[in-house]
Amino acid sequence: MKVNRREFIKACHALGLTLPLQPFLSACSGIESFSKNESADDPVIIIGAGVAGLVSGYLLKQQGVSFKILEASSNYGGRCNARFETG
């Protein structure tokens, strides 16, 4: 019998086996528990201004942490960048 990942997770969830795995099933787990290290004076460097880099900067700004985003291209947004052409 073949079981795909979705069916496996549903079965584990029904049996209560996913409770210890809850922190690993969420992409943003642990954000609430972030605390600023008061002794660190160096800014955080974020490599890439794609969606993940921009969201990381947003969350750091909410926590009052200084950061710098480094992007190789002249555009930000990564693969979600919109381009408009006229004519």
N, C-alpha and C positions, 0 to 999 in steps of 0.2 A: 504494500500500500504506500503510495507516494503522498507526502504531506508537504505543502508549500509553507513558506515562512509565516504567512498570515494565519493559516489554520493552526500552526504550531503555537503561535503567540496566543491565539484565542483559547486553545486548550490549556495552556499553562496558566492563563489568566483565570479561567474557570476553576482550576484546581488551587488557585491562590499561590502559585509558584512564582509569579512575577513581582510580588510585593518587595522582596529584597533587591530586585532589579530596577525599581522605579527611578532612582537617580540616573541610571544609564539610558533609560528610554526617552528622556527628555533632552532636547538639544540645548536648552537653556538652564539646565539644573545647576544650582549653586550660585546663580547671579545674586539672589537675595542675601546670601551669606558673605558676599564680598565685603571686605573691610580695607580701608586705606591704611597703608603702612606709613605711619607718621614720620619715621626716620628716613624714608626714601626721598631724596631730592631730585633724582634723575627722572626725566619724563619717560613715559612708555612710548615705544616706537611700534607703529602698526605698519606692516608691509602690505601694501595694496589698498587701493581705494574702491574695491568692489563692494558688494552688499555687506559681506562679513566685516570688512574693514571699517566701513561707515557706521555700521551698527555697534561695533566695538568702541569706536570713538564716541558715539552717542551715549553708551552706557558708562564709559569712563568719565565723560563730562558730567553726567548726573551724579556720580560719586565724588566729584571734585578733584579728579586725578588729571594731571597735565599729561598731554600726549602729543605725538606728531605722527601724521600719516604720510608715508612715502609711496608715491605712485610713479611708475616708469612712463606711462603714456600721458598725453596732454588732457585726456578725458577721465572723469571719475564715473563710477557706477559699474565698472567691470563689464560683464556680458549682458547686463540689463540696461546698457546705455542706449538711449533713443536717438535716432538720427532722422532729421527732417530734410527733405530735398525739395527745392522749388524748381518749377519749370518743366 
